[in-house]
Amino acid sequence: MEDLIPPKKFKSAIARSKYEMNLAEFPFAILSTRVPKETEVLEYQDTIVGKNGQEILRHWKVYPHSKYGFPSPSTQATLFELF
């Protein structure tokens, strides 16, 4: 009967995709434990092509919490696991 069980061929999807959110278009956390003091906002901007070929400017800003600062790598890992 043991011969009928196929060997495990694939690694866990979690292990392969652990850092997938680092490549997300809209960053929400700083991936370093040391944030430069002069950092006031995380900002991302790009242009995409919308309906009828119209260019659309996208602008994303993340501000730090007054008490806790910017989201950290552990915050990002937690949110990734929840998603």
N, C-alpha and C positions, 0 to 999 in steps of 0.2 A: 504494500500500500504506500509506503514512503516514496516509491519510485514515481508515483502519480503527481506528487507535489512539485511544481516547477521551481527551479532555483530562483532566488530573488535577483533580478537583473537590473533593477533601477534603484538608484539612491533616492533618499527622501527629497521631495520637491522643496521642502523648507531649507535643506542644506544647500541646494543649488541656487536658490533665489533669495538668500538671506539679505543681500544688499541691493536688491532690485530697486528699492525706493530711492537709492542714491542717484539714480538716473532719471527720476521723475522730473517733469518739466517745471513744476512749481515747488521750489524748495521751501520747507517750513522749519528746518532745524539746521543748526551748525554742526558739522560732522567732526568737530574737534573739541577737545575738552578745554582748550585755551582759546578764549574769545578775545581778540584785541579790544582794548578799552574804548578805542575810537569808533567801534562798530555800533551804529545807531539803528540800522535797518538792514534786513535781507531784501534785496531787490532783484527782480527778474523781469526782463522785457524782451519780447520778440514780436514778429509779424507772421501771421498765418494768412492763407488764402481762404476766403469764405465763399458764400454763394455768389454765383455769377463772376467769379474771379476777383472779387473785391478784396483788397488787402485790409486786414483787421489787426490793429495794434493791441497787444495784450500786455498788461502791466500788473505785476504782482509784488506786494510789499508785506513783509512780516516784521512787526515791531516787538521788542522784548517786553515781557511783563515787568512792571515796576519793582516787584519783589523777587521774582524768580529768574529774570533774564530771558534769554532765548531758549527755545526747546533744545535739548541735548541729544546726543546719540542714543541714550537710553530711552528718551521719549520717542524718538523715531522708531526704535526697535519694538517698543511696546505697541505703538500704533500699527506697525506692520503686522505684528502677531494678531492684533484684533481684527484687522482687515482680512 
